[in-house]
Amino acid sequence: MDTQSTLAMEGLPQKPEKPLDSDCCGNGCVPCVLDIYAEELAIWERECARIKSGGTSHSVGQEEEENGEYESPALSSSEYHQYQITAVIPETHDTWRFTCRLGPDQSLGLLPGQHVVIRGYVEGKPITRQYTPVSDVRLKGAFHLLIKVYRDGRMSQVVRTCQVGDGLEIRGPFGCLQYTPNQYSRVLMLAAGTGVAPMAQLIQAMLTNEDEEGRVRLLYACRTYHDILMKSEIAEWRQFWNFSATFLLSQEPPTETPSGQYQYGEEIVHGKINKTLLEKELGKNVSGTRVLVCGTRSFDSDMLQILDVCNFPKDHIFKF
Ligand SMILES: Cc1cc2nc3c(=O)[nH]c(=O)nc-3n(C[C@H](O)[C@H](O)[C@H](O)COP(=O)(O)OP(=O)(O)OC[C@H]3O[C@@H](n4cnc5c(N)ncnc54)[C@H](O)[C@@H]3O)c2cc1C
């Protein structure tokens, strides 16, 4: 009998799956997927010990919910808490916006740019992935997640079946971006796809801080116009004096989407973020500029390479 069958017979949860070495991007992420695995093992060992000593296998928070005393607990980085889904709304053809409930006076407790880890189960086996709530970190009573569903994605299989009323097991916060108002006169954000999520938190923090004099410039790369996430929020942010955004569409020829479909004020460029464009965006004020990068692995590596070619100082770059 294999280990997992033995665990199941003893009523113990299955052991977390070790990530492949290739799952680590080697860019020094905090936390790295391998750190998350080490913590998952420790959490699993504690859960097994609790069950063996007579406790049950349910997640933290479930007991309160069963007793009708459900009050979403604050985040913990060492234990999963369960947050009830109150809305699931399609954002695009492959990305869903989940709203989760918090206590009426409770916020999630993230700092701008921080993310959480969600645990799901595929065939009884726990898997974890990182996600960045897109709601303002100060929002009370709820938080929002934007999650892209990949056809062959493992967590995507879990996310696809999530419904209103289900609970999401979440721990956190994680991430080490430090936002200090007025530290830079300009923050240039290079985002692709769901990489706009951590930028959203920081944009909200900067635009609503009356003392902030720094400007925010978002270059947002998507395949087509219909893949752009958070269009309505971006339109609202555009009302602020210190925010501007350009959408870069890599797979949509200019003729494909009639310009009449674009919303008023949207700046669209057909193509990718390349060296010429980035050089122009960076301009001469290098010392006052901070660059934030978040996208797919290939997008991140392309952006870091171009910044390097442009001699942009590495200590002014933050890659999520
Ligand atoms: C700090 C951090 C924050 C994140 N925040 C969010 C978020 O807010 N919303 C969100 O949807 N995702 C976010 N992600 C990505 C997320 O953690 C998962 O990697 C993603 O949801 C895919 O998981 P999966 O299990 O469905 O796919 P997997 O089983 O891991 O992969 C399935 C397939 O999808 C491809 N794939 C996986 N991830 C990506 C990607 N990012 N871009 C392109 N191809 C990919 C893989 O190459 C593979 O072919 C974040 C990642 C990090 C590191």
The ligand as an ORCA input file, in Angstrom:
! r2SCAN-3c Opt
* xyz 0 1
  C       3.391     36.312     -6.175
  C       2.390     35.739     -7.171
  C       1.125     36.293     -7.258
  C       0.203     35.763     -8.168
  N      -1.035     36.348     -8.263
  C      -1.937     35.845     -9.146
  C      -3.240     36.435     -9.265
  O      -3.592     37.398     -8.569
  N      -4.105     35.878    -10.175
  C      -3.757     34.799    -10.954
  O      -4.585     34.332    -11.744
  N      -2.529     34.233    -10.853
  C      -1.635     34.707     -9.965
  N      -0.415     34.112     -9.862
  C      -0.155     32.852    -10.620
  C      -0.726     31.664     -9.826
  O      -0.021     31.498     -8.604
  C      -0.638     30.328    -10.572
  O       0.658     30.121    -11.006
  C      -1.579     30.281    -11.764
  O      -2.910     30.517    -11.323
  C      -1.539     28.913    -12.460
  O      -1.822     27.916    -11.546
  P      -2.416     26.522    -12.019
  O      -2.207     25.553    -10.910
  O      -3.804     26.684    -12.517
  O      -1.506     26.163    -13.266
  P      -0.244     25.167    -13.287
  O      -0.723     23.762    -13.099
  O       0.775     25.683    -12.332
  O       0.242     25.406    -14.773
  C      -0.587     25.033    -15.880
  C      -0.169     25.654    -17.173
  O      -0.324     27.071    -17.164
  C       0.933     27.697    -17.444
  N       1.014     28.844    -16.534
  C       0.961     28.823    -15.201
  N       1.050     30.055    -14.693
  C       1.170     30.884    -15.742
  C       1.291     32.271    -15.873
  N       1.303     33.106    -14.817
  N       1.378     32.754    -17.139
  C       1.349     31.964    -18.214
  N       1.250     30.640    -18.149
  C       1.153     30.107    -16.936
  C       1.964     26.677    -17.153
  O       3.132     26.864    -17.920
  C       1.254     25.390    -17.536
  O       1.323     25.151    -18.922
  C       0.543     34.642     -8.984
  C       1.816     34.087     -8.877
  C       2.742     34.629     -7.996
  C       4.108     34.005     -7.921
*
